[in-house]
Amino acid sequence: MSAEQEKKKKKNVLKSWIGGELLLSPFLSRQIGLIALVAGLIIVYVSNRYAFQYEQVEIQRLRTKLEDTKYEALARSSELMEKSRESNIERYIEEQGSELQMSTCPPVVIKK
């Protein structure tokens, strides 16, 4: 083959690729089912990966929210215990100017 014929052959191959004649080749027409299966599996793989990443972000967000809620509940519980202590209640009653006083005698149990 001469250099000119090889050049024409390369142009024809390039022209056939660009023109889409490659898709009409017998090899590709026999393997179209396999190509479609591989393309479908790639799409499923990518979508599964994105769904997994989304779930991981959501789990992390919910864990952070749960942790914040636990700390808030602990703070409120501590605050409630502090306010309900006997000494704090007595001090609050005195500050309000009430005449209430602590009982000096123990409670009596009445039996039926």
Gaussian input, Z-matrix of N, CA and C with variables (Angstrom, degrees):
# hf/3-21g

backbone

0 1
 N
 C     1     B1
 C     2     B2     1     A1
 N     3     B3     2     A2     1     D1
 C     4     B4     3     A3     2     D2
 C     5     B5     4     A4     3     D3
 N     6     B6     5     A5     4     D4
 C     7     B7     6     A6     5     D5
 C     8     B8     7     A7     6     D6
 N     9     B9     8     A8     7     D7
 C    10    B10     9     A9     8     D8
 C    11    B11    10    A10     9     D9
 N    12    B12    11    A11    10    D10
 C    13    B13    12    A12    11    D11
 C    14    B14    13    A13    12    D12
 N    15    B15    14    A14    13    D13
 C    16    B16    15    A15    14    D14
 C    17    B17    16    A16    15    D15
 N    18    B18    17    A17    16    D16
 C    19    B19    18    A18    17    D17
 C    20    B20    19    A19    18    D18
 N    21    B21    20    A20    19    D19
 C    22    B22    21    A21    20    D20
 C    23    B23    22    A22    21    D21
 N    24    B24    23    A23    22    D22
 C    25    B25    24    A24    23    D23
 C    26    B26    25    A25    24    D24
 N    27    B27    26    A26    25    D25
 C    28    B28    27    A27    26    D26
 C    29    B29    28    A28    27    D27
 N    30    B30    29    A29    28    D28
 C    31    B31    30    A30    29    D29
 C    32    B32    31    A31    30    D30
 N    33    B33    32    A32    31    D31
 C    34    B34    33    A33    32    D32
 C    35    B35    34    A34    33    D33
 N    36    B36    35    A35    34    D34
 C    37    B37    36    A36    35    D35
 C    38    B38    37    A37    36    D36
 N    39    B39    38    A38    37    D37
 C    40    B40    39    A39    38    D38
 C    41    B41    40    A40    39    D39
 N    42    B42    41    A41    40    D40
 C    43    B43    42    A42    41    D41
 C    44    B44    43    A43    42    D42
 N    45    B45    44    A44    43    D43
 C    46    B46    45    A45    44    D44
 C    47    B47    46    A46    45    D45
 N    48    B48    47    A47    46    D46
 C    49    B49    48    A48    47    D47
 C    50    B50    49    A49    48    D48
 N    51    B51    50    A50    49    D49
 C    52    B52    51    A51    50    D50
 C    53    B53    52    A52    51    D51
 N    54    B54    53    A53    52    D52
 C    55    B55    54    A54    53    D53
 C    56    B56    55    A55    54    D54
 N    57    B57    56    A56    55    D55
 C    58    B58    57    A57    56    D56
 C    59    B59    58    A58    57    D57
 N    60    B60    59    A59    58    D58
 C    61    B61    60    A60    59    D59
 C    62    B62    61    A61    60    D60
 N    63    B63    62    A62    61    D61
 C    64    B64    63    A63    62    D62
 C    65    B65    64    A64    63    D63
 N    66    B66    65    A65    64    D64
 C    67    B67    66    A66    65    D65
 C    68    B68    67    A67    66    D66
 N    69    B69    68    A68    67    D67
 C    70    B70    69    A69    68    D68
 C    71    B71    70    A70    69    D69
 N    72    B72    71    A71    70    D70
 C    73    B73    72    A72    71    D71
 C    74    B74    73    A73    72    D72
 N    75    B75    74    A74    73    D73
 C    76    B76    75    A75    74    D74
 C    77    B77    76    A76    75    D75
 N    78    B78    77    A77    76    D76
 C    79    B79    78    A78    77    D77
 C    80    B80    79    A79    78    D78
 N    81    B81    80    A80    79    D79
 C    82    B82    81    A81    80    D80
 C    83    B83    82    A82    81    D81
 N    84    B84    83    A83    82    D82
 C    85    B85    84    A84    83    D83
 C    86    B86    85    A85    84    D84
 N    87    B87    86    A86    85    D85
 C    88    B88    87    A87    86    D86
 C    89    B89    88    A88    87    D87
 N    90    B90    89    A89    88    D88
 C    91    B91    90    A90    89    D89
 C    92    B92    91    A91    90    D90
 N    93    B93    92    A92    91    D91
 C    94    B94    93    A93    92    D92
 C    95    B95    94    A94    93    D93
 N    96    B96    95    A95    94    D94
 C    97    B97    96    A96    95    D95
 C    98    B98    97    A97    96    D96
 N    99    B99    98    A98    97    D97
 C   100   B100    99    A99    98    D98
 C   101   B101   100   A100    99    D99
 N   102   B102   101   A101   100   D100
 C   103   B103   102   A102   101   D101
 C   104   B104   103   A103   102   D102
 N   105   B105   104   A104   103   D103
 C   106   B106   105   A105   104   D104
 C   107   B107   106   A106   105   D105
 N   108   B108   107   A107   106   D106
 C   109   B109   108   A108   107   D107
 C   110   B110   109   A109   108   D108
 N   111   B111   110   A110   109   D109
 C   112   B112   111   A111   110   D110
 C   113   B113   112   A112   111   D111
 N   114   B114   113   A113   112   D112
 C   115   B115   114   A114   113   D113
 C   116   B116   115   A115   114   D114
 N   117   B117   116   A116   115   D115
 C   118   B118   117   A117   116   D116
 C   119   B119   118   A118   117   D117
 N   120   B120   119   A119   118   D118
 C   121   B121   120   A120   119   D119
 C   122   B122   121   A121   120   D120
 N   123   B123   122   A122   121   D121
 C   124   B124   123   A123   122   D122
 C   125   B125   124   A124   123   D123
 N   126   B126   125   A125   124   D124
 C   127   B127   126   A126   125   D125
 C   128   B128   127   A127   126   D126
 N   129   B129   128   A128   127   D127
 C   130   B130   129   A129   128   D128
 C   131   B131   130   A130   129   D129
 N   132   B132   131   A131   130   D130
 C   133   B133   132   A132   131   D131
 C   134   B134   133   A133   132   D132
 N   135   B135   134   A134   133   D133
 C   136   B136   135   A135   134   D134
 C   137   B137   136   A136   135   D135
 N   138   B138   137   A137   136   D136
 C   139   B139   138   A138   137   D137
 C   140   B140   139   A139   138   D138
 N   141   B141   140   A140   139   D139
 C   142   B142   141   A141   140   D140
 C   143   B143   142   A142   141   D141
 N   144   B144   143   A143   142   D142
 C   145   B145   144   A144   143   D143
 C   146   B146   145   A145   144   D144
 N   147   B147   146   A146   145   D145
 C   148   B148   147   A147   146   D146
 C   149   B149   148   A148   147   D147
 N   150   B150   149   A149   148   D148
 C   151   B151   150   A150   149   D149
 C   152   B152   151   A151   150   D150
 N   153   B153   152   A152   151   D151
 C   154   B154   153   A153   152   D152
 C   155   B155   154   A154   153   D153
 N   156   B156   155   A155   154   D154
 C   157   B157   156   A156   155   D155
 C   158   B158   157   A157   156   D156
 N   159   B159   158   A158   157   D157
 C   160   B160   159   A159   158   D158
 C   161   B161   160   A160   159   D159
 N   162   B162   161   A161   160   D160
 C   163   B163   162   A162   161   D161
 C   164   B164   163   A163   162   D162
 N   165   B165   164   A164   163   D163
 C   166   B166   165   A165   164   D164
 C   167   B167   166   A166   165   D165
 N   168   B168   167   A167   166   D166
 C   169   B169   168   A168   167   D167
 C   170   B170   169   A169   168   D168
 N   171   B171   170   A170   169   D169
 C   172   B172   171   A171   170   D170
 C   173   B173   172   A172   171   D171
 N   174   B174   173   A173   172   D172
 C   175   B175   174   A174   173   D173
 C   176   B176   175   A175   174   D174
 N   177   B177   176   A176   175   D175
 C   178   B178   177   A177   176   D176
 C   179   B179   178   A178   177   D177
 N   180   B180   179   A179   178   D178
 C   181   B181   180   A180   179   D179
 C   182   B182   181   A181   180   D180
 N   183   B183   182   A182   181   D181
 C   184   B184   183   A183   182   D182
 C   185   B185   184   A184   183   D183
 N   186   B186   185   A185   184   D184
 C   187   B187   186   A186   185   D185
 C   188   B188   187   A187   186   D186
 N   189   B189   188   A188   187   D187
 C   190   B190   189   A189   188   D188
 C   191   B191   190   A190   189   D189
 N   192   B192   191   A191   190   D190
 C   193   B193   192   A192   191   D191
 C   194   B194   193   A193   192   D192
 N   195   B195   194   A194   193   D193
 C   196   B196   195   A195   194   D194
 C   197   B197   196   A196   195   D195
 N   198   B198   197   A197   196   D196
 C   199   B199   198   A198   197   D197
 C   200   B200   199   A199   198   D198
 N   201   B201   200   A200   199   D199
 C   202   B202   201   A201   200   D200
 C   203   B203   202   A202   201   D201
 N   204   B204   203   A203   202   D202
 C   205   B205   204   A204   203   D203
 C   206   B206   205   A205   204   D204
 N   207   B207   206   A206   205   D205
 C   208   B208   207   A207   206   D206
 C   209   B209   208   A208   207   D207
 N   210   B210   209   A209   208   D208
 C   211   B211   210   A210   209   D209
 C   212   B212   211   A211   210   D210
 N   213   B213   212   A212   211   D211
 C   214   B214   213   A213   212   D212
 C   215   B215   214   A214   213   D213
 N   216   B216   215   A215   214   D214
 C   217   B217   216   A216   215   D215
 C   218   B218   217   A217   216   D216
 N   219   B219   218   A218   217   D217
 C   220   B220   219   A219   218   D218
 C   221   B221   220   A220   219   D219
 N   222   B222   221   A221   220   D220
 C   223   B223   222   A222   221   D221
 C   224   B224   223   A223   222   D222
 N   225   B225   224   A224   223   D223
 C   226   B226   225   A225   224   D224
 C   227   B227   226   A226   225   D225
 N   228   B228   227   A227   226   D226
 C   229   B229   228   A228   227   D227
 C   230   B230   229   A229   228   D228
 N   231   B231   230   A230   229   D229
 C   232   B232   231   A231   230   D230
 C   233   B233   232   A232   231   D231
 N   234   B234   233   A233   232   D232
 C   235   B235   234   A234   233   D233
 C   236   B236   235   A235   234   D234
 N   237   B237   236   A236   235   D235
 C   238   B238   237   A237   236   D236
 C   239   B239   238   A238   237   D237
 N   240   B240   239   A239   238   D238
 C   241   B241   240   A240   239   D239
 C   242   B242   241   A241   240   D240
 N   243   B243   242   A242   241   D241
 C   244   B244   243   A243   242   D242
 C   245   B245   244   A244   243   D243
 N   246   B246   245   A245   244   D244
 C   247   B247   246   A246   245   D245
 C   248   B248   247   A247   246   D246
 N   249   B249   248   A248   247   D247
 C   250   B250   249   A249   248   D248
 C   251   B251   250   A250   249   D249
 N   252   B252   251   A251   250   D250
 C   253   B253   252   A252   251   D251
 C   254   B254   253   A253   252   D252
 N   255   B255   254   A254   253   D253
 C   256   B256   255   A255   254   D254
 C   257   B257   256   A256   255   D255
 N   258   B258   257   A257   256   D256
 C   259   B259   258   A258   257   D257
 C   260   B260   259   A259   258   D258
 N   261   B261   260   A260   259   D259
 C   262   B262   261   A261   260   D260
 C   263   B263   262   A262   261   D261
 N   264   B264   263   A263   262   D262
 C   265   B265   264   A264   263   D263
 C   266   B266   265   A265   264   D264
 N   267   B267   266   A266   265   D265
 C   268   B268   267   A267   266   D266
 C   269   B269   268   A268   267   D267
 N   270   B270   269   A269   268   D268
 C   271   B271   270   A270   269   D269
 C   272   B272   271   A271   270   D270
 N   273   B273   272   A272   271   D271
 C   274   B274   273   A273   272   D272
 C   275   B275   274   A274   273   D273
 N   276   B276   275   A275   274   D274
 C   277   B277   276   A276   275   D275
 C   278   B278   277   A277   276   D276
 N   279   B279   278   A278   277   D277
 C   280   B280   279   A279   278   D278
 C   281   B281   280   A280   279   D279
 N   282   B282   281   A281   280   D280
 C   283   B283   282   A282   281   D281
 C   284   B284   283   A283   282   D282
 N   285   B285   284   A284   283   D283
 C   286   B286   285   A285   284   D284
 C   287   B287   286   A286   285   D285
 N   288   B288   287   A287   286   D286
 C   289   B289   288   A288   287   D287
 C   290   B290   289   A289   288   D288
 N   291   B291   290   A290   289   D289
 C   292   B292   291   A291   290   D290
 C   293   B293   292   A292   291   D291
 N   294   B294   293   A293   292   D292
 C   295   B295   294   A294   293   D293
 C   296   B296   295   A295   294   D294
 N   297   B297   296   A296   295   D295
 C   298   B298   297   A297   296   D296
 C   299   B299   298   A298   297   D297
 N   300   B300   299   A299   298   D298
 C   301   B301   300   A300   299   D299
 C   302   B302   301   A301   300   D300
 N   303   B303   302   A302   301   D301
 C   304   B304   303   A303   302   D302
 C   305   B305   304   A304   303   D303
 N   306   B306   305   A305   304   D304
 C   307   B307   306   A306   305   D305
 C   308   B308   307   A307   306   D306
 N   309   B309   308   A308   307   D307
 C   310   B310   309   A309   308   D308
 C   311   B311   310   A310   309   D309
 N   312   B312   311   A311   310   D310
 C   313   B313   312   A312   311   D311
 C   314   B314   313   A313   312   D312
 N   315   B315   314   A314   313   D313
 C   316   B316   315   A315   314   D314
 C   317   B317   316   A316   315   D315
 N   318   B318   317   A317   316   D316
 C   319   B319   318   A318   317   D317
 C   320   B320   319   A319   318   D318
 N   321   B321   320   A320   319   D319
 C   322   B322   321   A321   320   D320
 C   323   B323   322   A322   321   D321
 N   324   B324   323   A323   322   D322
 C   325   B325   324   A324   323   D323
 C   326   B326   325   A325   324   D324
 N   327   B327   326   A326   325   D325
 C   328   B328   327   A327   326   D326
 C   329   B329   328   A328   327   D327
 N   330   B330   329   A329   328   D328
 C   331   B331   330   A330   329   D329
 C   332   B332   331   A331   330   D330
 N   333   B333   332   A332   331   D331
 C   334   B334   333   A333   332   D332
 C   335   B335   334   A334   333   D333

   B1=1.4554
   B2=1.5199
   B3=1.2510
   B4=1.4565
   B5=1.5197
   B6=1.3033
   B7=1.4619
   B8=1.5233
   B9=1.3256
   B10=1.4697
   B11=1.5362
   B12=1.3089
   B13=1.4641
   B14=1.5370
   B15=1.3382
   B16=1.4694
   B17=1.5189
   B18=1.3078
   B19=1.4665
   B20=1.5224
   B21=1.3449
   B22=1.4624
   B23=1.5307
   B24=1.3476
   B25=1.4624
   B26=1.5257
   B27=1.3341
   B28=1.4700
   B29=1.5208
   B30=1.3222
   B31=1.4716
   B32=1.5289
   B33=1.3418
   B34=1.4675
   B35=1.5332
   B36=1.3228
   B37=1.4639
   B38=1.5229
   B39=1.3198
   B40=1.4619
   B41=1.5204
   B42=1.3347
   B43=1.4635
   B44=1.5381
   B45=1.3248
   B46=1.4664
   B47=1.5315
   B48=1.3251
   B49=1.4757
   B50=1.5129
   B51=1.3231
   B52=1.4732
   B53=1.5243
   B54=1.3083
   B55=1.4667
   B56=1.5136
   B57=1.3268
   B58=1.4513
   B59=1.5096
   B60=1.3270
   B61=1.4584
   B62=1.5279
   B63=1.3140
   B64=1.4606
   B65=1.5298
   B66=1.3313
   B67=1.4615
   B68=1.5255
   B69=1.3080
   B70=1.4625
   B71=1.5254
   B72=1.3238
   B73=1.4643
   B74=1.5253
   B75=1.3079
   B76=1.4779
   B77=1.5279
   B78=1.3334
   B79=1.4612
   B80=1.5264
   B81=1.3320
   B82=1.4673
   B83=1.5187
   B84=1.3066
   B85=1.4682
   B86=1.5268
   B87=1.3520
   B88=1.4637
   B89=1.5279
   B90=1.3144
   B91=1.4598
   B92=1.5322
   B93=1.3237
   B94=1.4705
   B95=1.5261
   B96=1.3165
   B97=1.4669
   B98=1.5163
   B99=1.3270
   B100=1.4635
   B101=1.5259
   B102=1.3158
   B103=1.4776
   B104=1.5225
   B105=1.3243
   B106=1.4682
   B107=1.5304
   B108=1.3487
   B109=1.4580
   B110=1.5297
   B111=1.3187
   B112=1.4664
   B113=1.5311
   B114=1.3217
   B115=1.4631
   B116=1.5340
   B117=1.3293
   B118=1.4699
   B119=1.5145
   B120=1.3308
   B121=1.4664
   B122=1.5287
   B123=1.3191
   B124=1.4728
   B125=1.5219
   B126=1.3229
   B127=1.4721
   B128=1.5266
   B129=1.3286
   B130=1.4701
   B131=1.5247
   B132=1.3283
   B133=1.4646
   B134=1.5225
   B135=1.3227
   B136=1.4675
   B137=1.5247
   B138=1.3312
   B139=1.4702
   B140=1.5251
   B141=1.3252
   B142=1.4617
   B143=1.5285
   B144=1.3169
   B145=1.4703
   B146=1.5366
   B147=1.3154
   B148=1.4650
   B149=1.5273
   B150=1.3223
   B151=1.4704
   B152=1.5251
   B153=1.3249
   B154=1.4587
   B155=1.5233
   B156=1.3171
   B157=1.4693
   B158=1.5283
   B159=1.3219
   B160=1.4581
   B161=1.5268
   B162=1.3351
   B163=1.4646
   B164=1.5291
   B165=1.3145
   B166=1.4571
   B167=1.5302
   B168=1.3139
   B169=1.4683
   B170=1.5208
   B171=1.3118
   B172=1.4667
   B173=1.5289
   B174=1.3315
   B175=1.4661
   B176=1.5179
   B177=1.3212
   B178=1.4707
   B179=1.5244
   B180=1.3471
   B181=1.4727
   B182=1.5283
   B183=1.3337
   B184=1.4624
   B185=1.5317
   B186=1.3384
   B187=1.4664
   B188=1.5198
   B189=1.3194
   B190=1.4633
   B191=1.5220
   B192=1.3237
   B193=1.4603
   B194=1.5288
   B195=1.3345
   B196=1.4622
   B197=1.5217
   B198=1.3211
   B199=1.4606
   B200=1.5305
   B201=1.3193
   B202=1.4662
   B203=1.5211
   B204=1.3273
   B205=1.4599
   B206=1.5264
   B207=1.3305
   B208=1.4680
   B209=1.5211
   B210=1.3323
   B211=1.4548
   B212=1.5268
   B213=1.3180
   B214=1.4625
   B215=1.5314
   B216=1.3362
   B217=1.4698
   B218=1.5225
   B219=1.3177
   B220=1.4598
   B221=1.5273
   B222=1.3223
   B223=1.4677
   B224=1.5265
   B225=1.3189
   B226=1.4809
   B227=1.5297
   B228=1.3163
   B229=1.4587
   B230=1.5350
   B231=1.3150
   B232=1.4578
   B233=1.5294
   B234=1.3152
   B235=1.4681
   B236=1.5240
   B237=1.3255
   B238=1.4616
   B239=1.5234
   B240=1.3247
   B241=1.4679
   B242=1.5283
   B243=1.3227
   B244=1.4664
   B245=1.5279
   B246=1.3302
   B247=1.4695
   B248=1.5179
   B249=1.3373
   B250=1.4595
   B251=1.5301
   B252=1.3052
   B253=1.4668
   B254=1.5212
   B255=1.3141
   B256=1.4667
   B257=1.5308
   B258=1.3099
   B259=1.4729
   B260=1.5303
   B261=1.2996
   B262=1.4668
   B263=1.5274
   B264=1.3314
   B265=1.4600
   B266=1.5296
   B267=1.3458
   B268=1.4692
   B269=1.5263
   B270=1.3263
   B271=1.4666
   B272=1.5296
   B273=1.3341
   B274=1.4549
   B275=1.5275
   B276=1.3398
   B277=1.4695
   B278=1.5234
   B279=1.3294
   B280=1.4642
   B281=1.5201
   B282=1.3185
   B283=1.4666
   B284=1.5205
   B285=1.3245
   B286=1.4541
   B287=1.5312
   B288=1.3130
   B289=1.4598
   B290=1.5143
   B291=1.2960
   B292=1.4575
   B293=1.5284
   B294=1.3051
   B295=1.4558
   B296=1.5232
   B297=1.2902
   B298=1.4592
   B299=1.5254
   B300=1.3366
   B301=1.4585
   B302=1.5179
   B303=1.3246
   B304=1.4600
   B305=1.5206
   B306=1.2995
   B307=1.4558
   B308=1.5311
   B309=1.3201
   B310=1.4506
   B311=1.5064
   B312=1.3328
   B313=1.4659
   B314=1.5325
   B315=1.3170
   B316=1.4753
   B317=1.5221
   B318=1.3296
   B319=1.4581
   B320=1.5255
   B321=1.3181
   B322=1.4659
   B323=1.5239
   B324=1.3180
   B325=1.4612
   B326=1.5090
   B327=1.3453
   B328=1.4581
   B329=1.5097
   B330=1.3382
   B331=1.4519
   B332=1.5205
   B333=1.2943
   B334=1.4687
   B335=1.4834
   A1=108.49
   A2=112.67
   A3=117.15
   A4=109.44
   A5=115.54
   A6=121.59
   A7=110.45
   A8=115.67
   A9=119.77
   A10=110.81
   A11=116.81
   A12=121.15
   A13=110.57
   A14=116.58
   A15=119.89
   A16=110.99
   A17=115.94
   A18=120.40
   A19=110.40
   A20=116.90
   A21=121.08
   A22=110.55
   A23=115.93
   A24=120.47
   A25=110.42
   A26=116.99
   A27=120.57
   A28=110.79
   A29=116.99
   A30=120.21
   A31=110.35
   A32=115.50
   A33=119.27
   A34=111.09
   A35=116.96
   A36=120.58
   A37=109.55
   A38=117.19
   A39=121.24
   A40=110.53
   A41=115.74
   A42=120.39
   A43=110.05
   A44=116.85
   A45=119.47
   A46=110.82
   A47=118.40
   A48=121.23
   A49=110.50
   A50=115.22
   A51=119.36
   A52=110.01
   A53=117.51
   A54=121.56
   A55=114.10
   A56=117.64
   A57=120.21
   A58=114.00
   A59=117.41
   A60=120.46
   A61=111.16
   A62=117.71
   A63=121.28
   A64=110.88
   A65=115.85
   A66=119.97
   A67=112.37
   A68=116.61
   A69=120.49
   A70=112.29
   A71=117.58
   A72=119.90
   A73=109.65
   A74=117.30
   A75=120.73
   A76=112.79
   A77=117.10
   A78=120.00
   A79=111.04
   A80=116.42
   A81=119.42
   A82=112.06
   A83=117.29
   A84=118.46
   A85=110.88
   A86=117.74
   A87=120.18
   A88=111.88
   A89=117.57
   A90=122.10
   A91=113.33
   A92=118.50
   A93=121.41
   A94=111.87
   A95=118.77
   A96=121.47
   A97=111.38
   A98=115.96
   A99=120.58
   A100=111.22
   A101=116.35
   A102=120.62
   A103=109.87
   A104=117.31
   A105=120.37
   A106=110.58
   A107=117.24
   A108=120.73
   A109=111.22
   A110=116.85
   A111=120.69
   A112=110.49
   A113=118.06
   A114=121.25
   A115=110.48
   A116=117.01
   A117=120.26
   A118=111.93
   A119=117.18
   A120=120.50
   A121=111.49
   A122=116.64
   A123=119.64
   A124=109.98
   A125=116.91
   A126=120.51
   A127=110.42
   A128=117.20
   A129=120.62
   A130=110.67
   A131=117.53
   A132=121.98
   A133=111.03
   A134=116.87
   A135=120.47
   A136=110.54
   A137=117.37
   A138=119.43
   A139=110.90
   A140=117.76
   A141=121.19
   A142=110.40
   A143=116.20
   A144=120.72
   A145=110.19
   A146=117.69
   A147=120.35
   A148=111.40
   A149=117.21
   A150=120.33
   A151=110.12
   A152=117.49
   A153=121.79
   A154=111.00
   A155=116.98
   A156=120.46
   A157=110.62
   A158=117.71
   A159=120.98
   A160=110.69
   A161=116.46
   A162=119.99
   A163=111.12
   A164=118.15
   A165=121.25
   A166=110.98
   A167=117.13
   A168=120.88
   A169=110.12
   A170=117.41
   A171=121.63
   A172=110.84
   A173=117.32
   A174=120.89
   A175=110.49
   A176=117.25
   A177=120.80
   A178=110.94
   A179=116.22
   A180=120.06
   A181=110.28
   A182=116.89
   A183=120.45
   A184=111.87
   A185=117.24
   A186=119.58
   A187=111.01
   A188=116.19
   A189=120.50
   A190=110.34
   A191=116.29
   A192=120.51
   A193=110.67
   A194=117.41
   A195=121.46
   A196=110.87
   A197=116.84
   A198=120.80
   A199=110.89
   A200=116.98
   A201=120.58
   A202=110.99
   A203=116.97
   A204=121.10
   A205=111.04
   A206=116.87
   A207=120.14
   A208=110.93
   A209=116.99
   A210=119.85
   A211=111.63
   A212=116.40
   A213=120.05
   A214=110.55
   A215=117.15
   A216=121.02
   A217=110.54
   A218=117.65
   A219=121.58
   A220=110.69
   A221=116.58
   A222=120.39
   A223=110.73
   A224=116.65
   A225=119.32
   A226=111.03
   A227=117.63
   A228=121.36
   A229=110.16
   A230=116.35
   A231=120.91
   A232=110.81
   A233=115.61
   A234=120.72
   A235=110.84
   A236=117.30
   A237=121.56
   A238=110.72
   A239=118.07
   A240=120.63
   A241=110.81
   A242=115.97
   A243=120.23
   A244=110.60
   A245=116.03
   A246=119.04
   A247=112.51
   A248=118.44
   A249=119.82
   A250=113.10
   A251=119.00
   A252=120.49
   A253=109.65
   A254=114.51
   A255=120.47
   A256=111.47
   A257=117.18
   A258=119.61
   A259=111.00
   A260=117.60
   A261=120.12
   A262=111.16
   A263=116.84
   A264=119.85
   A265=110.16
   A266=116.35
   A267=119.76
   A268=110.79
   A269=116.82
   A270=120.03
   A271=110.70
   A272=117.77
   A273=121.83
   A274=110.90
   A275=116.63
   A276=120.68
   A277=109.93
   A278=118.02
   A279=121.07
   A280=111.27
   A281=117.84
   A282=121.55
   A283=111.44
   A284=117.26
   A285=121.35
   A286=112.20
   A287=115.82
   A288=119.65
   A289=113.24
   A290=118.60
   A291=121.94
   A292=109.90
   A293=116.14
   A294=121.32
   A295=111.93
   A296=119.18
   A297=121.92
   A298=109.49
   A299=115.25
   A300=120.50
   A301=108.48
   A302=115.22
   A303=120.13
   A304=108.69
   A305=115.60
   A306=120.45
   A307=108.90
   A308=114.65
   A309=118.84
   A310=112.70
   A311=117.02
   A312=120.55
   A313=109.14
   A314=116.35
   A315=118.77
   A316=111.04
   A317=117.27
   A318=120.10
   A319=111.23
   A320=116.63
   A321=122.55
   A322=108.15
   A323=115.48
   A324=120.88
   A325=107.73
   A326=115.83
   A327=120.76
   A328=107.35
   A329=115.59
   A330=120.65
   A331=109.41
   A332=116.47
   A333=120.53
   A334=111.88
   D1=144.11
   D2=178.54
   D3=-89.95
   D4=167.08
   D5=-178.79
   D6=-63.93
   D7=-32.25
   D8=-178.83
   D9=-69.21
   D10=-39.31
   D11=179.96
   D12=-68.37
   D13=-38.16
   D14=176.79
   D15=-65.04
   D16=-38.06
   D17=178.38
   D18=-63.82
   D19=-43.07
   D20=178.73
   D21=-64.60
   D22=-39.47
   D23=179.95
   D24=-64.04
   D25=-42.63
   D26=178.04
   D27=-63.94
   D28=-39.16
   D29=178.03
   D30=-64.71
   D31=-39.81
   D32=179.60
   D33=-65.99
   D34=-40.05
   D35=178.90
   D36=-64.71
   D37=-46.23
   D38=178.80
   D39=-62.41
   D40=-41.30
   D41=-179.87
   D42=-65.13
   D43=-38.44
   D44=-179.67
   D45=-69.43
   D46=-36.18
   D47=177.43
   D48=-65.79
   D49=-47.00
   D50=-178.37
   D51=-67.42
   D52=-38.12
   D53=-178.58
   D54=-73.64
   D55=-13.99
   D56=177.98
   D57=93.00
   D58=6.73
   D59=179.30
   D60=-67.31
   D61=-21.40
   D62=178.27
   D63=-62.08
   D64=-34.02
   D65=-179.89
   D66=-69.81
   D67=-19.68
   D68=-179.41
   D69=-92.99
   D70=2.19
   D71=-177.90
   D72=-66.31
   D73=151.47
   D74=-178.23
   D75=-62.68
   D76=-35.05
   D77=179.88
   D78=-61.02
   D79=-49.09
   D80=-178.95
   D81=-68.68
   D82=-34.31
   D83=179.58
   D84=-67.75
   D85=-30.01
   D86=175.91
   D87=-74.79
   D88=-30.63
   D89=-173.99
   D90=-99.31
   D91=9.16
   D92=-175.52
   D93=-61.30
   D94=-33.81
   D95=178.41
   D96=-65.62
   D97=-43.48
   D98=178.36
   D99=-64.98
   D100=-41.19
   D101=179.17
   D102=-63.65
   D103=-42.25
   D104=178.92
   D105=-65.18
   D106=-39.31
   D107=178.30
   D108=-63.30
   D109=-45.78
   D110=179.12
   D111=-62.74
   D112=-43.12
   D113=178.45
   D114=-62.46
   D115=-41.76
   D116=177.89
   D117=-63.51
   D118=-42.40
   D119=178.94
   D120=-64.87
   D121=-37.07
   D122=177.38
   D123=-63.42
   D124=-43.38
   D125=179.47
   D126=-63.30
   D127=-43.41
   D128=178.93
   D129=-63.47
   D130=-41.30
   D131=-179.94
   D132=-62.43
   D133=-46.55
   D134=-178.65
   D135=-65.76
   D136=-43.64
   D137=-179.31
   D138=-66.86
   D139=-35.65
   D140=177.39
   D141=-64.96
   D142=-40.48
   D143=179.13
   D144=-62.83
   D145=-45.08
   D146=179.30
   D147=-64.82
   D148=-38.77
   D149=178.32
   D150=-64.20
   D151=-41.18
   D152=178.49
   D153=-63.07
   D154=-44.98
   D155=179.32
   D156=-63.11
   D157=-40.29
   D158=178.56
   D159=-62.41
   D160=-43.01
   D161=179.37
   D162=-65.23
   D163=-37.76
   D164=178.42
   D165=-64.33
   D166=-41.65
   D167=177.04
   D168=-63.94
   D169=-41.73
   D170=179.95
   D171=-65.65
   D172=-41.10
   D173=178.06
   D174=-62.74
   D175=-43.06
   D176=179.57
   D177=-63.98
   D178=-40.47
   D179=179.01
   D180=-63.29
   D181=-42.72
   D182=-179.59
   D183=-68.88
   D184=-35.50
   D185=176.54
   D186=-64.03
   D187=-42.35
   D188=178.31
   D189=-62.98
   D190=-43.03
   D191=179.22
   D192=-63.65
   D193=-41.95
   D194=178.47
   D195=-62.62
   D196=-43.33
   D197=179.58
   D198=-62.68
   D199=-43.74
   D200=177.76
   D201=-62.02
   D202=-41.36
   D203=-179.98
   D204=-65.86
   D205=-39.14
   D206=177.73
   D207=-62.64
   D208=-45.21
   D209=179.55
   D210=-64.36
   D211=-38.08
   D212=178.39
   D213=-65.51
   D214=-42.47
   D215=178.59
   D216=-64.54
   D217=-39.52
   D218=178.29
   D219=-64.44
   D220=-41.48
   D221=178.97
   D222=-64.79
   D223=-43.07
   D224=179.81
   D225=-66.88
   D226=-38.77
   D227=178.56
   D228=-63.84
   D229=-42.18
   D230=178.26
   D231=-64.16
   D232=-41.94
   D233=178.51
   D234=-63.02
   D235=-42.22
   D236=179.11
   D237=-64.98
   D238=-41.98
   D239=178.24
   D240=-62.97
   D241=-39.31
   D242=179.80
   D243=-64.30
   D244=-42.41
   D245=-178.56
   D246=-72.90
   D247=-26.14
   D248=-175.77
   D249=-93.70
   D250=4.78
   D251=175.72
   D252=-66.54
   D253=145.93
   D254=-175.74
   D255=-59.04
   D256=-42.64
   D257=-177.83
   D258=-65.95
   D259=-37.31
   D260=178.69
   D261=-70.28
   D262=-35.35
   D263=177.68
   D264=-66.31
   D265=-42.64
   D266=177.89
   D267=-61.35
   D268=-43.72
   D269=179.88
   D270=-63.62
   D271=-40.04
   D272=179.15
   D273=-63.59
   D274=-42.26
   D275=179.67
   D276=-63.96
   D277=-41.58
   D278=178.34
   D279=-64.74
   D280=-40.12
   D281=179.31
   D282=-63.99
   D283=-33.36
   D284=-179.21
   D285=-78.55
   D286=-11.75
   D287=178.56
   D288=78.83
   D289=25.20
   D290=-179.84
   D291=-80.12
   D292=156.36
   D293=179.45
   D294=-91.27
   D295=4.65
   D296=179.61
   D297=-67.50
   D298=144.28
   D299=178.77
   D300=-137.08
   D301=160.40
   D302=176.68
   D303=-70.16
   D304=143.15
   D305=178.25
   D306=-71.65
   D307=138.30
   D308=179.10
   D309=-93.77
   D310=-18.75
   D311=178.71
   D312=-103.46
   D313=145.75
   D314=-179.50
   D315=-70.01
   D316=159.20
   D317=179.16
   D318=-66.57
   D319=149.21
   D320=-179.14
   D321=-108.11
   D322=132.87
   D323=178.27
   D324=-91.93
   D325=125.81
   D326=-179.91
   D327=-98.93
   D328=124.81
   D329=-179.90
   D330=-97.84
   D331=146.40
   D332=-179.51
   D333=-87.89

